[in-house]
Every structure is written in structure tokens, then in C-alpha cells.
């Protein structure tokens, strides 16, 4: 069984990364791939945060409260990253087609 500390920290890091890279939607063609990567990272953060919270609840006496807080922050940053990444994905398609028409 993996320690919830590492899953919670991974959820927090991956959720933050998904929020950071999804804003590059304005780059034609490449922005689509960046947004897809951000969606994958956001889904990973949601899964890791959910599993880490479950491990914390099952083993509360051996875990620290900070693990649950990190898992919770990673879970919610993953949800936020997923919503923003989907919006940016749509915008990336629009920017790509717009620049294709210009060229």
C-alpha cells in the first residue's frame, strides 16, 4: 500500500501543473496539444486526490492532517484545472482555425 503522503503531494503538484499549462491555448495547433495535456493532468490530480483522501479516511490514526489537506487541495485544483482546460481546449480550436483562415 502506498503512503498517502506521496499521493497527496502528487495530486497537489499535478493539479497545479494542469492549472499552469492550460493558459497556452492561444498558440496555434500546439495549444490544442497543451490543453489535452492539461486535461490529462487534471484528471490525474482528481484521481490521486480522491484515492489519497480515501486512504486517509481508512487510516486516520496513522496519518497526519496535512496529507488530507494536500489531497483535498489537489482534488479541487484538479477539478478547477479540468474546467478551465476544457474551456481553453475549445478556445485553442477556435484560435487554430482562425489563424488557419488568416494564413
Biotite code that builds the C-alpha atoms (Angstrom):
import biotite.structure as struc

atoms = struc.array([
    struc.Atom([0.000, 0.000, 0.000], chain_id="A", res_id=1, res_name="UNK", atom_name="CA", element="C"),
    struc.Atom([1.381, 3.374, -0.995], chain_id="A", res_id=2, res_name="UNK", atom_name="CA", element="C"),
    struc.Atom([1.715, 6.059, 1.651], chain_id="A", res_id=3, res_name="UNK", atom_name="CA", element="C"),
    struc.Atom([-0.992, 8.760, 1.352], chain_id="A", res_id=4, res_name="UNK", atom_name="CA", element="C"),
    struc.Atom([1.667, 11.459, 1.765], chain_id="A", res_id=5, res_name="UNK", atom_name="CA", element="C"),
    struc.Atom([3.087, 10.834, -1.703], chain_id="A", res_id=6, res_name="UNK", atom_name="CA", element="C"),
    struc.Atom([-0.278, 10.550, -3.419], chain_id="A", res_id=7, res_name="UNK", atom_name="CA", element="C"),
    struc.Atom([-1.490, 13.762, -1.785], chain_id="A", res_id=8, res_name="UNK", atom_name="CA", element="C"),
    struc.Atom([1.663, 15.632, -2.765], chain_id="A", res_id=9, res_name="UNK", atom_name="CA", element="C"),
    struc.Atom([1.474, 14.244, -6.313], chain_id="A", res_id=10, res_name="UNK", atom_name="CA", element="C"),
    struc.Atom([-2.185, 15.324, -6.578], chain_id="A", res_id=11, res_name="UNK", atom_name="CA", element="C"),
    struc.Atom([-1.265, 18.820, -5.456], chain_id="A", res_id=12, res_name="UNK", atom_name="CA", element="C"),
    struc.Atom([1.660, 19.109, -7.877], chain_id="A", res_id=13, res_name="UNK", atom_name="CA", element="C"),
    struc.Atom([-0.185, 17.653, -10.875], chain_id="A", res_id=14, res_name="UNK", atom_name="CA", element="C"),
    struc.Atom([-3.260, 19.808, -10.209], chain_id="A", res_id=15, res_name="UNK", atom_name="CA", element="C"),
    struc.Atom([-1.111, 22.916, -10.054], chain_id="A", res_id=16, res_name="UNK", atom_name="CA", element="C"),
    struc.Atom([0.682, 21.957, -13.278], chain_id="A", res_id=17, res_name="UNK", atom_name="CA", element="C"),
    struc.Atom([-2.625, 21.498, -15.081], chain_id="A", res_id=18, res_name="UNK", atom_name="CA", element="C"),
    struc.Atom([-3.680, 24.976, -13.975], chain_id="A", res_id=19, res_name="UNK", atom_name="CA", element="C"),
    struc.Atom([-0.385, 26.482, -15.125], chain_id="A", res_id=20, res_name="UNK", atom_name="CA", element="C"),
    struc.Atom([-0.085, 25.000, -18.610], chain_id="A", res_id=21, res_name="UNK", atom_name="CA", element="C"),
    struc.Atom([-3.673, 25.264, -19.819], chain_id="A", res_id=22, res_name="UNK", atom_name="CA", element="C"),
    struc.Atom([-3.291, 29.002, -20.460], chain_id="A", res_id=23, res_name="UNK", atom_name="CA", element="C"),
    struc.Atom([-1.189, 28.446, -23.590], chain_id="A", res_id=24, res_name="UNK", atom_name="CA", element="C"),
    struc.Atom([-4.296, 27.854, -25.722], chain_id="A", res_id=25, res_name="UNK", atom_name="CA", element="C"),
    struc.Atom([-3.508, 30.846, -27.959], chain_id="A", res_id=26, res_name="UNK", atom_name="CA", element="C"),
    struc.Atom([-0.614, 29.029, -29.672], chain_id="A", res_id=27, res_name="UNK", atom_name="CA", element="C"),
    struc.Atom([-1.990, 27.706, -32.988], chain_id="A", res_id=28, res_name="UNK", atom_name="CA", element="C"),
    struc.Atom([-2.089, 23.894, -33.280], chain_id="A", res_id=29, res_name="UNK", atom_name="CA", element="C"),
    struc.Atom([0.354, 23.352, -30.414], chain_id="A", res_id=30, res_name="UNK", atom_name="CA", element="C"),
    struc.Atom([-2.163, 24.898, -27.990], chain_id="A", res_id=31, res_name="UNK", atom_name="CA", element="C"),
    struc.Atom([-4.549, 22.007, -28.655], chain_id="A", res_id=32, res_name="UNK", atom_name="CA", element="C"),
    struc.Atom([-1.927, 19.509, -27.508], chain_id="A", res_id=33, res_name="UNK", atom_name="CA", element="C"),
    struc.Atom([-1.046, 21.609, -24.466], chain_id="A", res_id=34, res_name="UNK", atom_name="CA", element="C"),
    struc.Atom([-4.708, 21.756, -23.458], chain_id="A", res_id=35, res_name="UNK", atom_name="CA", element="C"),
    struc.Atom([-5.053, 17.994, -23.918], chain_id="A", res_id=36, res_name="UNK", atom_name="CA", element="C"),
    struc.Atom([-2.050, 17.509, -21.646], chain_id="A", res_id=37, res_name="UNK", atom_name="CA", element="C"),
    struc.Atom([-3.630, 19.861, -19.103], chain_id="A", res_id=38, res_name="UNK", atom_name="CA", element="C"),
    struc.Atom([-6.865, 17.830, -19.204], chain_id="A", res_id=39, res_name="UNK", atom_name="CA", element="C"),
    struc.Atom([-4.934, 14.595, -18.623], chain_id="A", res_id=40, res_name="UNK", atom_name="CA", element="C"),
    struc.Atom([-3.025, 16.177, -15.716], chain_id="A", res_id=41, res_name="UNK", atom_name="CA", element="C"),
    struc.Atom([-6.262, 17.474, -14.200], chain_id="A", res_id=42, res_name="UNK", atom_name="CA", element="C"),
    struc.Atom([-7.880, 14.041, -14.392], chain_id="A", res_id=43, res_name="UNK", atom_name="CA", element="C"),
    struc.Atom([-4.794, 12.518, -12.792], chain_id="A", res_id=44, res_name="UNK", atom_name="CA", element="C"),
    struc.Atom([-4.953, 15.076, -9.957], chain_id="A", res_id=45, res_name="UNK", atom_name="CA", element="C"),
    struc.Atom([-8.616, 14.278, -9.359], chain_id="A", res_id=46, res_name="UNK", atom_name="CA", element="C"),
    struc.Atom([-7.955, 10.535, -9.226], chain_id="A", res_id=47, res_name="UNK", atom_name="CA", element="C"),
    struc.Atom([-4.891, 10.855, -6.977], chain_id="A", res_id=48, res_name="UNK", atom_name="CA", element="C"),
    struc.Atom([-6.653, 13.295, -4.649], chain_id="A", res_id=49, res_name="UNK", atom_name="CA", element="C"),
    struc.Atom([-9.694, 11.054, -4.333], chain_id="A", res_id=50, res_name="UNK", atom_name="CA", element="C"),
    struc.Atom([-7.598, 7.953, -3.624], chain_id="A", res_id=51, res_name="UNK", atom_name="CA", element="C"),
    struc.Atom([-5.446, 9.814, -1.122], chain_id="A", res_id=52, res_name="UNK", atom_name="CA", element="C"),
    struc.Atom([-8.498, 11.118, 0.741], chain_id="A", res_id=53, res_name="UNK", atom_name="CA", element="C"),
    struc.Atom([-9.871, 7.578, 0.860], chain_id="A", res_id=54, res_name="UNK", atom_name="CA", element="C"),
    struc.Atom([-6.583, 6.246, 2.259], chain_id="A", res_id=55, res_name="UNK", atom_name="CA", element="C"),
    struc.Atom([-6.556, 8.988, 4.879], chain_id="A", res_id=56, res_name="UNK", atom_name="CA", element="C"),
    struc.Atom([-10.105, 8.201, 5.994], chain_id="A", res_id=57, res_name="UNK", atom_name="CA", element="C"),
    struc.Atom([-9.321, 4.482, 6.245], chain_id="A", res_id=58, res_name="UNK", atom_name="CA", element="C"),
    struc.Atom([-6.135, 5.070, 8.238], chain_id="A", res_id=59, res_name="UNK", atom_name="CA", element="C"),
    struc.Atom([-6.712, 8.275, 10.227], chain_id="A", res_id=60, res_name="UNK", atom_name="CA", element="C"),
    struc.Atom([-4.767, 7.297, 13.316], chain_id="A", res_id=61, res_name="UNK", atom_name="CA", element="C"),
    struc.Atom([-1.514, 6.766, 11.386], chain_id="A", res_id=62, res_name="UNK", atom_name="CA", element="C"),
    struc.Atom([-1.826, 9.731, 9.013], chain_id="A", res_id=63, res_name="UNK", atom_name="CA", element="C"),
    struc.Atom([-1.267, 13.427, 9.528], chain_id="A", res_id=64, res_name="UNK", atom_name="CA", element="C"),
    struc.Atom([-3.896, 16.083, 8.860], chain_id="A", res_id=65, res_name="UNK", atom_name="CA", element="C"),
    struc.Atom([-1.646, 17.798, 6.279], chain_id="A", res_id=66, res_name="UNK", atom_name="CA", element="C"),
    struc.Atom([-1.947, 14.746, 3.993], chain_id="A", res_id=67, res_name="UNK", atom_name="CA", element="C"),
    struc.Atom([-5.698, 15.195, 3.871], chain_id="A", res_id=68, res_name="UNK", atom_name="CA", element="C"),
    struc.Atom([-5.340, 18.933, 3.270], chain_id="A", res_id=69, res_name="UNK", atom_name="CA", element="C"),
    struc.Atom([-2.890, 18.343, 0.406], chain_id="A", res_id=70, res_name="UNK", atom_name="CA", element="C"),
    struc.Atom([-5.165, 15.692, -1.092], chain_id="A", res_id=71, res_name="UNK", atom_name="CA", element="C"),
    struc.Atom([-8.151, 17.997, -0.803], chain_id="A", res_id=72, res_name="UNK", atom_name="CA", element="C"),
    struc.Atom([-6.249, 20.895, -2.396], chain_id="A", res_id=73, res_name="UNK", atom_name="CA", element="C"),
    struc.Atom([-5.021, 18.604, -5.188], chain_id="A", res_id=74, res_name="UNK", atom_name="CA", element="C"),
    struc.Atom([-8.534, 17.272, -5.781], chain_id="A", res_id=75, res_name="UNK", atom_name="CA", element="C"),
    struc.Atom([-10.070, 20.731, -6.046], chain_id="A", res_id=76, res_name="UNK", atom_name="CA", element="C"),
    struc.Atom([-7.231, 22.135, -8.134], chain_id="A", res_id=77, res_name="UNK", atom_name="CA", element="C"),
    struc.Atom([-7.754, 19.153, -10.447], chain_id="A", res_id=78, res_name="UNK", atom_name="CA", element="C"),
    struc.Atom([-11.453, 19.955, -10.779], chain_id="A", res_id=79, res_name="UNK", atom_name="CA", element="C"),
    struc.Atom([-10.675, 23.624, -11.407], chain_id="A", res_id=80, res_name="UNK", atom_name="CA", element="C"),
    struc.Atom([-7.944, 22.668, -13.873], chain_id="A", res_id=81, res_name="UNK", atom_name="CA", element="C"),
    struc.Atom([-10.322, 20.349, -15.714], chain_id="A", res_id=82, res_name="UNK", atom_name="CA", element="C"),
    struc.Atom([-12.973, 23.027, -16.126], chain_id="A", res_id=83, res_name="UNK", atom_name="CA", element="C"),
    struc.Atom([-10.501, 25.678, -17.249], chain_id="A", res_id=84, res_name="UNK", atom_name="CA", element="C"),
    struc.Atom([-8.660, 23.227, -19.521], chain_id="A", res_id=85, res_name="UNK", atom_name="CA", element="C"),
    struc.Atom([-11.853, 22.244, -21.321], chain_id="A", res_id=86, res_name="UNK", atom_name="CA", element="C"),
    struc.Atom([-12.674, 25.915, -21.893], chain_id="A", res_id=87, res_name="UNK", atom_name="CA", element="C"),
    struc.Atom([-9.124, 26.566, -23.104], chain_id="A", res_id=88, res_name="UNK", atom_name="CA", element="C"),
    struc.Atom([-9.321, 23.480, -25.342], chain_id="A", res_id=89, res_name="UNK", atom_name="CA", element="C"),
    struc.Atom([-12.334, 24.961, -27.117], chain_id="A", res_id=90, res_name="UNK", atom_name="CA", element="C"),
    struc.Atom([-10.547, 28.298, -27.397], chain_id="A", res_id=91, res_name="UNK", atom_name="CA", element="C"),
    struc.Atom([-7.456, 26.537, -28.787], chain_id="A", res_id=92, res_name="UNK", atom_name="CA", element="C"),
    struc.Atom([-9.579, 25.061, -31.581], chain_id="A", res_id=93, res_name="UNK", atom_name="CA", element="C"),
    struc.Atom([-11.059, 28.460, -32.330], chain_id="A", res_id=94, res_name="UNK", atom_name="CA", element="C"),
    struc.Atom([-7.647, 30.151, -32.397], chain_id="A", res_id=95, res_name="UNK", atom_name="CA", element="C"),
    struc.Atom([-6.197, 27.416, -34.610], chain_id="A", res_id=96, res_name="UNK", atom_name="CA", element="C"),
    struc.Atom([-8.979, 27.704, -37.158], chain_id="A", res_id=97, res_name="UNK", atom_name="CA", element="C"),
    struc.Atom([-8.868, 31.490, -37.008], chain_id="A", res_id=98, res_name="UNK", atom_name="CA", element="C"),
    struc.Atom([-5.122, 31.582, -37.731], chain_id="A", res_id=99, res_name="UNK", atom_name="CA", element="C"),
    struc.Atom([-5.561, 28.965, -40.455], chain_id="A", res_id=100, res_name="UNK", atom_name="CA", element="C"),
    struc.Atom([-8.053, 31.254, -42.195], chain_id="A", res_id=101, res_name="UNK", atom_name="CA", element="C"),
    struc.Atom([-5.638, 34.181, -41.895], chain_id="A", res_id=102, res_name="UNK", atom_name="CA", element="C"),
    struc.Atom([-2.748, 32.244, -43.419], chain_id="A", res_id=103, res_name="UNK", atom_name="CA", element="C"),
])
